[in-house]
Amino acid sequence: MDSLTIPSPRIFPNIHDKMSRTCTELTREVENLTDAQWNFREAPDRWTIDEIVEHTGLWEIA
């Protein structure tokens, strides 16, 4: 399996700033959710907000 190549900051000069803003905005959006909202599943094959946020965080640190 090929390893991922991290883009050079010269190619994406603002990516760190954009990711930081996205994390801040996402935190602001979910910080006051109830447990019911956090774990709500629209359908059996849909993700909860909890699962989406976890997935996003795991991708960010990968």
N, C-alpha and C positions, 0 to 999 in steps of 0.2 A: 504494500500500500504506500502510495506517495505521501510524503509529509506536506503539510500546508506551508506555504511561504507567506510570511508576514509582510505586507506591503510596506515599502519604504515611506517614511514621513514626507519625503519630497513628492511622492505621488499623491498621497492623501494628507495634505498638511493640516487639515482641521478635523481629522477623524476622532482624535482623542477628545477634543472639545465637544464634538457632536455626541459622542457616546456618553460623556459626562453629563451633558444637558439632558439626554434621553433618560439616563438613570435617575436624575433628580426629578424630572417630570413624571416618570412612572411611579416613583416613590410617593410623590405628592398625590397622585391619583388614587393610590390604593391604601394609603396609610390609615384612613378612617373607615374602611369597609368593615361590615359586620362579618362574623364567622359564616353566616348564611350566604352573604354575597360572595365572600372569598371562595367558598366551596360549591357554589351553584354550578350545576352542569345542565346546560340547555338541552342536551340530548346525550344518549349513551356514548356516542362516538365523538363528542365535543369535549374540549379541555375546559377545566375550571380556571379561574383567574389565578389561583394558587399554582397550578401546573404551568401556566404560561409564564408567570413571573420566575418560577424556579428554572424553567427551560432557558429563559432569556439570561438569567444569571450564570447558568452553567456554560452557555455559549460564550459569554463575555470572558470568563476565566479560562476557557479552553485554549 
